[in-house]
Amino acid sequence: MFSDSPEYIRRANTPFIPPTITISELHVAVPLHLFRKSTTKGLAYVFQDVFCTYLLYCLTPYVPLAPTVLRFPLWVAYWWCQGIVLAGWWCLAHEAGHGTISQYSWVNHIVGYILHTAILAPYYSWRETHRNHHKATMSIERDENYVPRTRSEYGLWDEKEDERLGLLRDEEGLPGRRKGLDPHDVFEDAPLYVLSRMLIMQAIGWQIYLLTDSMGNPRYPPGTNHFSPSSALFKPRHRRQIIASNVGLCVALALLLWWASQTSLAHVGRVYGVPYILANHWIVMLTYLHHSDPTMPHYRSQTWSFVRGALGTVDRPLLGWVGRTFLHNVSHDHVAHHLFSTVPFYNQPEVTKIIRPLLGDAYNYDSTNTFRALYRTFTQCCFIEDEGDIVFYKNRDGKAARVLAIEAVRPSKIFI
């Protein structure tokens, strides 16, 4: 259960050849009817999620009536289920941002704004940076989130460079002083330390990203965030939308405070706060694993293309049928989503079936247990090298899980 999947092992043991298939070759294979949006169908999914949230909430008054020994397990069951459903709200708002809930843009914006605001996410702000992410997925220079940091950005020592400078050995041939930090010191692997960092990322990583642009693109200046209308993330024409997102969040927070004043802070924390944190956990997990994997390449500008970036994502069967039903195929069909983000989420499974044979080894799937994959990525995806047109994450030992195929490499260049 907690071992690497056969797909992952095969991919790690297969030297990487950059895909050469074009978007036009893929597009011609996808029937036009799969691109059609149905407002009725899209809103039906919205109703499903809202109804499930309401139904679960209506069950909470009965928890205190249960035998004492059952109360905490019942609360845990509620938190687990409600957290998944609220993560589904986020996924539907994400789809609204792509314009796939309805063929009418105003319907998409109303749905996306309400759903995202209800779970304290800035709809217009994140929609804009997410659209930019789709335009530059897996591009080291231009991607918007989960951009890997380089050896030099961490200030790590480079054995090859130190050897060139004569720092590895002194005059007597003994180990000398290295220039830079030891990766083993920077990327601590003590179990409790790793677990604590993972818990922080899963619980509040989404908020940290919105507030500080953590793991965003390092080209942005300090202080970059998703709430300032003048943030470097946005253009001047977006300012009214950013303000609208902020106003919505202020109203949502005011309503939560009013709710707490009418009931209690503990009550709001139980029925909304804990599920909210768990929803954030799923949001961080699925987005992190979509674009961070030891076997997935990142590209520099000379070799990046839209298709290569889209094919740098990984499909995962997150939560099985529950993920398909309540997370709306966001992880099961993420490759198809990046190639054709205007296809409604309920048609993405069919798109995956169509393009998978065409992509062959360029299609990436991983059935590894998601929590195992999370730990693997968290501990193995440490940094990338400053040089190389196509690079893979390296671990704290400076080793990559995958290499480029010989036919894909020439001195300092990649054949396209």
C-alpha positions as CSV (number, residue, x, y, z in Angstrom):
1,M,0.0,0.0,0.0
2,F,2.8,2.4,0.8
3,S,5.2,1.4,-1.9
4,D,5.9,3.1,-5.2
5,S,3.5,2.0,-8.0
6,P,4.6,0.0,-11.0
7,E,4.0,3.1,-13.2
8,Y,6.3,5.3,-11.1
9,I,9.1,2.7,-11.0
10,R,8.9,2.1,-14.7
11,R,9.0,5.9,-15.3
12,A,11.9,6.4,-13.0
13,N,13.9,3.6,-14.8
14,T,13.1,5.0,-18.2
15,P,15.4,7.7,-19.5
16,F,13.3,10.7,-20.5
17,I,12.7,11.8,-24.1
18,P,11.0,15.1,-24.5
19,P,7.6,14.7,-26.1
20,T,7.3,15.9,-29.7
21,I,3.6,15.5,-30.3
22,T,1.8,18.7,-31.1
23,I,-1.5,20.2,-29.7
24,S,-3.0,20.0,-33.2
25,E,-2.4,16.3,-33.4
26,L,-4.2,15.9,-30.1
27,H,-7.0,18.4,-30.8
28,V,-8.1,16.7,-34.0
29,A,-8.7,13.5,-32.1
30,V,-11.0,15.1,-29.5
31,P,-14.6,15.3,-30.8
32,L,-16.1,18.8,-30.7
33,H,-19.1,17.8,-28.6
34,L,-16.8,17.2,-25.6
35,F,-16.0,20.9,-25.6
36,R,-19.7,21.9,-25.2
37,K,-20.8,23.3,-21.9
38,S,-24.1,22.6,-20.3
39,T,-25.4,25.2,-17.8
40,T,-27.9,22.7,-16.5
41,K,-25.4,20.0,-16.0
42,G,-22.8,22.3,-14.5
43,L,-25.3,23.8,-12.0
44,A,-26.5,20.3,-11.1
45,Y,-23.0,19.5,-9.9
46,V,-23.0,22.8,-7.9
47,F,-26.4,21.9,-6.4
48,Q,-25.0,18.4,-5.5
49,D,-22.1,19.8,-3.6
50,V,-24.1,22.6,-1.8
51,F,-26.8,20.1,-0.9
52,C,-24.3,17.6,0.5
53,T,-22.7,20.4,2.6
54,Y,-26.1,21.4,3.9
55,L,-27.1,17.8,4.6
56,L,-23.9,17.1,6.6
57,Y,-24.4,20.3,8.6
58,C,-28.0,19.2,9.4
59,L,-26.6,16.1,10.9
60,T,-24.4,17.8,13.4
61,P,-27.0,18.6,16.1
62,Y,-27.5,14.9,16.5
63,V,-23.8,14.2,17.4
64,P,-24.2,15.5,21.0
65,L,-27.2,13.1,21.4
66,A,-25.0,10.1,20.6
67,P,-23.4,8.0,23.4
68,T,-20.3,9.7,24.7
69,V,-17.9,7.1,23.3
70,L,-19.3,7.7,19.8
71,R,-19.3,11.5,19.7
72,F,-15.7,12.1,18.8
73,P,-15.6,9.4,16.1
74,L,-18.8,11.0,14.7
75,W,-17.2,14.4,14.6
76,V,-14.2,13.0,12.8
77,A,-16.5,11.4,10.3
78,Y,-18.2,14.7,9.8
79,W,-15.0,16.6,9.4
80,W,-13.6,14.1,6.9
81,C,-16.7,14.1,4.7
82,Q,-17.3,17.9,4.9
83,G,-13.7,18.6,4.2
84,I,-13.9,16.6,1.0
85,V,-17.1,18.3,-0.1
86,L,-15.8,21.8,0.6
87,A,-12.7,20.9,-1.4
88,G,-15.2,20.0,-4.2
89,W,-16.5,23.6,-3.9
90,W,-13.0,24.8,-4.6
91,C,-12.7,22.5,-7.6
92,L,-16.0,23.7,-9.0
93,A,-15.0,27.3,-8.6
94,H,-11.7,26.4,-10.3
95,E,-13.8,25.0,-13.2
96,A,-15.9,28.2,-13.2
97,G,-12.7,30.2,-13.6
98,H,-12.0,28.1,-16.7
99,G,-15.5,28.8,-18.0
100,T,-16.7,25.2,-17.9
101,I,-19.7,25.4,-15.6
102,S,-21.7,27.2,-18.2
103,Q,-21.5,28.6,-21.7
104,Y,-22.4,32.0,-20.1
105,S,-19.5,33.8,-18.6
106,W,-21.7,35.7,-16.0
107,V,-22.9,32.3,-14.7
108,N,-19.4,31.1,-14.3
109,H,-18.3,34.2,-12.5
110,I,-21.3,34.2,-10.1
111,V,-20.8,30.5,-9.3
112,G,-17.0,30.8,-8.9
113,Y,-17.2,33.9,-6.8
114,I,-19.7,32.6,-4.4
115,L,-18.1,29.1,-4.0
116,H,-14.6,30.4,-3.6
117,T,-15.6,33.3,-1.3
118,A,-17.5,30.8,0.9
119,I,-14.3,28.9,1.6
120,L,-12.3,32.1,1.9
121,A,-10.5,31.9,-1.4
122,P,-10.1,35.1,-3.6
123,Y,-11.8,34.0,-6.8
124,Y,-10.7,36.7,-9.2
125,S,-7.2,37.0,-7.8
126,W,-6.4,33.3,-7.9
127,R,-8.2,32.9,-11.2
128,E,-5.8,35.3,-12.8
129,T,-2.6,33.6,-11.5
130,H,-4.0,30.2,-12.3
131,R,-4.6,31.2,-15.9
132,N,-1.0,32.3,-16.1
133,H,0.0,29.0,-14.6
134,H,-1.8,27.2,-17.4
135,K,0.1,29.3,-20.0
136,A,3.5,28.3,-18.6
137,T,3.1,25.0,-16.8
138,M,6.5,23.5,-15.8
139,S,8.4,26.5,-17.1
140,I,11.1,27.4,-14.7
141,E,11.1,31.0,-15.8
142,R,7.4,31.7,-16.1
143,D,5.2,29.2,-14.2
144,E,3.2,30.7,-11.3
145,N,3.3,28.0,-8.6
146,Y,5.3,25.1,-7.3
147,V,8.3,26.5,-9.1
148,P,11.4,24.6,-8.0
149,R,14.3,26.5,-6.4
150,T,17.8,26.1,-7.7
151,R,21.0,25.0,-6.1
152,S,22.3,28.6,-6.0
153,E,19.0,30.0,-4.6
154,Y,19.4,27.7,-1.6
155,G,23.1,28.5,-1.4
156,L,24.2,24.9,-1.7
157,W,27.7,23.8,-2.3
158,D,28.4,22.3,-5.7
159,E,30.9,19.5,-5.7
160,K,32.0,20.0,-9.3
161,E,32.5,23.7,-8.8
162,D,34.3,23.2,-5.5
163,E,36.6,20.6,-7.1
164,R,37.3,23.1,-9.9
165,L,38.2,25.7,-7.4
166,G,40.3,23.3,-5.4
167,L,38.1,23.5,-2.3
168,L,37.6,19.8,-1.8
169,R,41.2,19.0,-0.9
170,D,43.8,21.1,0.9
171,E,47.5,21.0,0.2
172,E,47.9,17.7,2.1
173,G,45.1,16.1,0.2
174,L,42.7,16.3,3.1
175,P,39.1,17.5,2.7
176,G,39.0,21.2,2.5
177,R,36.3,23.8,3.3
178,R,33.4,23.8,0.8
179,K,31.8,26.9,-0.6
180,G,28.2,26.9,0.3
181,L,25.7,24.9,2.5
182,D,25.5,21.2,2.8
183,P,22.2,19.9,1.3
184,H,21.9,17.5,4.3
185,D,21.8,20.5,6.6
186,V,19.3,22.4,4.5
187,F,17.0,19.5,3.8
188,E,16.7,17.9,7.2
189,D,15.2,14.4,7.1
190,A,14.5,13.7,10.8
191,P,11.1,12.1,10.8
192,L,9.5,14.4,13.3
193,Y,10.9,17.5,11.5
194,V,9.6,16.3,8.1
195,L,6.2,15.4,9.6
196,S,5.9,18.8,11.3
197,R,6.7,20.6,8.0
198,M,4.3,18.5,6.1
199,L,1.5,19.2,8.6
200,I,2.1,22.9,8.3
201,M,2.1,22.8,4.6
202,Q,-1.1,20.7,4.5
203,A,-2.9,22.8,7.1
204,I,-2.1,26.4,6.1
205,G,0.0,26.0,3.0
206,W,-2.8,27.4,0.8
207,Q,-3.1,30.5,3.0
208,I,0.7,31.0,3.1
209,Y,0.8,30.8,-0.7
210,L,-2.0,33.4,-1.1
211,L,-0.4,35.7,1.5
212,T,3.2,35.5,0.5
213,D,3.3,33.8,-2.9
214,S,5.4,31.0,-1.3
215,M,6.6,28.5,-3.9
216,G,5.5,31.0,-6.5
217,N,7.8,32.3,-9.1
218,P,11.0,33.9,-7.6
219,R,11.0,36.6,-10.2
220,Y,8.4,38.5,-8.1
221,P,9.6,40.9,-5.4
222,P,9.2,40.3,-1.7
223,G,5.7,41.1,-0.4
224,T,4.0,39.7,-3.5
225,N,0.5,38.4,-2.6
226,H,-3.0,37.7,-3.9
227,F,-4.7,40.5,-2.0
228,S,-3.0,43.7,-3.0
229,P,-4.5,45.3,-6.1
230,S,-1.1,46.6,-7.0
231,S,0.6,43.2,-6.6
232,A,3.2,42.2,-9.2
233,L,1.0,39.2,-9.9
234,F,-1.6,41.4,-11.6
235,K,-1.9,44.0,-14.3
236,P,-3.6,47.4,-13.7
237,R,-6.8,46.2,-15.5
238,H,-7.3,43.5,-12.9
239,R,-7.4,45.9,-9.9
240,R,-11.2,46.1,-9.7
241,Q,-11.5,42.4,-9.7
242,I,-8.9,42.0,-7.0
243,I,-10.9,44.5,-4.9
244,A,-14.1,42.6,-5.6
245,S,-12.4,39.4,-4.3
246,N,-11.2,41.2,-1.2
247,V,-14.7,42.7,-0.5
248,G,-16.2,39.2,-0.8
249,L,-13.7,37.8,1.7
250,C,-14.4,40.6,4.2
251,V,-18.1,39.9,3.9
252,A,-17.5,36.2,4.4
253,L,-15.4,36.8,7.5
254,A,-18.0,39.2,8.9
255,L,-20.7,36.5,8.5
256,L,-18.5,34.0,10.2
257,L,-18.0,36.4,13.1
258,W,-21.7,37.1,13.3
259,W,-22.4,33.4,13.3
260,A,-19.9,32.9,16.1
261,S,-21.6,35.7,18.1
262,Q,-25.0,34.0,17.6
263,T,-23.7,30.5,18.6
264,S,-20.2,30.2,19.8
265,L,-16.7,30.3,18.4
266,A,-16.3,26.6,19.3
267,H,-19.4,25.7,17.4
268,V,-18.2,27.6,14.2
269,G,-14.8,25.9,14.7
270,R,-16.4,22.5,14.8
271,V,-18.8,22.7,11.9
272,Y,-16.8,25.1,9.6
273,G,-13.3,25.6,10.9
274,V,-12.0,22.0,11.0
275,P,-13.6,21.1,7.6
276,Y,-12.1,24.2,6.2
277,I,-8.6,23.2,7.2
278,L,-9.2,19.7,5.9
279,A,-10.4,21.1,2.6
280,N,-7.2,23.1,2.4
281,H,-5.3,19.9,3.0
282,W,-6.9,18.3,-0.1
283,I,-6.4,21.5,-2.1
284,V,-2.7,21.6,-1.3
285,M,-2.2,17.8,-1.8
286,L,-3.8,17.6,-5.2
287,T,-2.2,20.8,-6.6
288,Y,1.3,19.9,-5.2
289,L,1.2,16.4,-6.6
290,H,-0.1,17.5,-9.9
291,H,3.1,19.4,-10.6
292,S,5.8,18.1,-8.2
293,D,7.2,14.6,-8.8
294,P,10.7,13.3,-8.8
295,T,10.2,11.8,-12.3
296,M,8.7,14.9,-13.9
297,P,10.8,17.4,-15.9
298,H,11.0,21.1,-15.6
299,Y,11.9,23.1,-18.7
300,R,13.9,26.2,-19.3
301,S,12.8,28.6,-22.1
302,Q,14.9,26.9,-24.9
303,T,13.0,23.7,-24.6
304,W,9.6,24.5,-23.1
305,S,6.4,24.3,-25.1
306,F,2.8,24.3,-24.1
307,V,2.3,20.6,-24.8
308,R,5.5,19.7,-22.9
309,G,4.4,21.6,-19.9
310,A,0.9,20.1,-19.9
311,L,2.5,16.6,-20.2
312,G,4.6,17.3,-17.2
313,T,1.6,16.8,-15.0
314,V,0.5,13.5,-13.4
315,D,-2.9,11.8,-13.2
316,R,-3.6,10.2,-9.9
317,P,-6.7,8.2,-8.7
318,L,-7.0,10.5,-5.6
319,L,-9.7,9.1,-3.3
320,G,-11.0,6.7,-6.0
321,W,-14.7,7.2,-6.8
322,V,-15.0,9.8,-4.0
323,G,-12.4,11.9,-5.8
324,R,-14.2,11.5,-9.1
325,T,-17.6,12.4,-7.6
326,F,-16.7,15.2,-5.2
327,L,-13.4,16.5,-6.5
328,H,-14.8,16.4,-10.0
329,N,-12.0,14.5,-11.8
330,V,-9.4,17.2,-10.9
331,S,-6.7,14.6,-10.2
332,H,-7.9,11.6,-12.3
333,D,-7.8,13.6,-15.5
334,H,-5.4,16.5,-14.9
335,V,-3.3,15.8,-18.0
336,A,-6.3,16.2,-20.2
337,H,-7.3,19.3,-18.2
338,H,-4.0,21.0,-18.9
339,L,-4.2,20.1,-22.6
340,F,-7.8,21.1,-23.0
341,S,-8.8,23.3,-20.0
342,T,-12.0,24.5,-21.8
343,V,-13.5,21.0,-21.8
344,P,-16.0,20.6,-19.0
345,F,-14.8,18.5,-16.1
346,Y,-17.5,15.9,-16.6
347,N,-16.2,15.2,-20.2
348,Q,-12.5,15.0,-19.2
349,P,-12.6,11.2,-18.5
350,E,-13.5,10.6,-22.1
351,V,-10.8,13.0,-23.3
352,T,-8.2,11.0,-21.2
353,K,-9.4,7.8,-22.9
354,I,-8.9,9.3,-26.3
355,I,-5.5,10.9,-25.8
356,R,-3.8,8.3,-23.7
357,P,-3.1,5.9,-26.6
358,L,-1.8,8.8,-28.7
359,L,0.6,10.0,-26.0
360,G,2.0,6.6,-25.2
361,D,4.9,7.0,-22.7
362,A,4.4,10.7,-22.7
363,Y,1.2,10.2,-20.6
364,N,2.0,10.1,-16.9
365,Y,-0.1,8.1,-14.4
366,D,0.7,7.1,-10.9
367,S,-1.4,4.8,-8.7
368,T,1.0,5.2,-5.7
369,N,-1.0,5.7,-2.5
370,T,-1.5,9.5,-2.4
371,F,-0.1,9.9,1.1
372,R,3.0,7.9,0.1
373,A,3.4,10.0,-3.0
374,L,3.1,13.2,-0.9
375,Y,5.8,12.0,1.5
376,R,8.0,10.9,-1.5
377,T,7.7,14.2,-3.3
378,F,8.2,16.2,-0.1
379,T,11.4,14.5,0.8
380,Q,12.8,13.8,-2.7
381,C,11.9,17.0,-4.6
382,C,14.5,19.3,-3.0
383,F,16.1,21.5,-5.6
384,I,17.1,21.7,-9.3
385,E,20.4,22.6,-10.9
386,D,21.1,26.1,-12.2
387,E,22.1,24.7,-15.6
388,G,20.4,22.4,-18.1
389,D,17.5,23.0,-20.5
390,I,15.6,20.1,-19.0
391,V,16.1,19.3,-15.3
392,F,14.7,17.0,-12.7
393,Y,14.4,17.5,-9.0
394,K,17.3,16.2,-6.9
395,N,17.1,14.9,-3.4
396,R,19.3,15.9,-0.4
397,D,22.0,13.6,-1.7
398,G,22.1,15.5,-5.0
399,K,20.7,12.6,-7.0
400,A,17.8,12.8,-9.5
401,A,15.3,10.0,-9.8
402,R,15.4,10.2,-13.5
403,V,17.8,11.0,-16.3
404,L,17.6,12.3,-19.8
405,A,17.9,9.8,-22.7
406,I,21.2,9.9,-24.5
407,E,19.5,10.8,-27.8
408,A,17.8,13.8,-26.1
409,V,21.1,15.3,-25.1
410,R,24.0,17.1,-26.7
411,P,26.5,19.3,-24.9
412,S,24.5,21.8,-22.9
413,K,21.6,21.5,-25.3
414,I,18.5,19.5,-25.8
415,F,17.3,18.3,-29.2
416,I,13.8,19.6,-29.8
